[in-house]
Amino acid sequence: MDFNFTEEQGMLRDSLAKMIRDQYDFETRRKVVASAEGWRKDMWMQFAELGLMMAPFSEEDGGLGGGPIDAMVVMEEFGKGLVVEPYVPSVVCGGGFVKRGTDAQKEEYLSGIMSGETIFAFAYAEPRGRYNLADLETTAKKDGEGFVINGHKAVVIGAPWATHLIVTARTSGGRRDANGVTVFVVEKSAPGVSTRDYPTVDGRRASEVYFENVAVGAEAVIGEVDNGLPLIELVSDEAIAALCAEACGAMKVAHEMTVEYSRQRKQFGTAIGKFQVLQHRMVDMFMEYEQSVSMTYMATLKLGDDEVTRKKAASGAKVRIGQGGRFVGQQSIQIHGGMGMTDELAVGHYFKRLTMIDSEFGNVDHHLKRYTELSAADVPVAAE
């Protein structure tokens, strides 16, 4: 495998790192998160002008010809700055579905996603779903040529800022059947769509989204009717790889902050960084970060492989990120002492974001189970 970045990816990283350093400092972010809007539309448009929204899309679709690696570069820098703007919901998830849709859907939505004018949120989670993408109580009943959607989607990240929603719904079969799942594009302003918006613990915004007799046409279906689960799993694995990259960026900064603090904080007249037990702990934090980076690279590079290989790589990375993020976050707080959890200190915000990443698209326990099941199914049966 080639782990070297192209010159264009290096330039993208450098430009984005400079923008975040200059315009996304911690105090500015605190003010933005505490504001009524909870984000900066002007910052979002600057990201678009820099080409971040175009980077992962092919040239045929009007993008810059990149892919998941470009999204990984962007998300790692976003993790370092704790960026709250909805890149994963809109570009990775929304764009991931639309670019696999019909030519008409691409023409209608892709240019808006790349320009930043059209913002998507991925409404897939349900109150009783427990990370099972097929466990759906939201239904879409056939009505002439179209469908009528009813249901409730929980913790839809970025929905307060979205113009459109990607909605998963059951069109046939039982509640947890793999078959009978369909993906729809729904305008958030459509009649029958209502939301309850709220801030999340890591400073972002989410919504509970309710659908009451929401009518959509046949053109709203992305992919195949009743066979949308494979596409949902593919886009979710791409989102997992992007979130893992974000976590790596957050871990890197949390570790660096902790090392710097240990050099300044003194006990008994000595910098605590000179205490061997804390040195060992910070080395362990660095090892967790490095292992997480390696697993993230592997998961990103394997997104184009066969289904089982892709799923195993994504689950393996999510487990490593969940465990590593928890360790780095907790040790950062411990070494900083009680002040580590105060709102005024940045390290506590990194800990909160790392904690939330573990719960998105399946936590450690869920992905350990998925990896185990995939590995067991992939083992050839010996001939008798």
Disulfide bonds with the S-S distance in Angstrom:
none
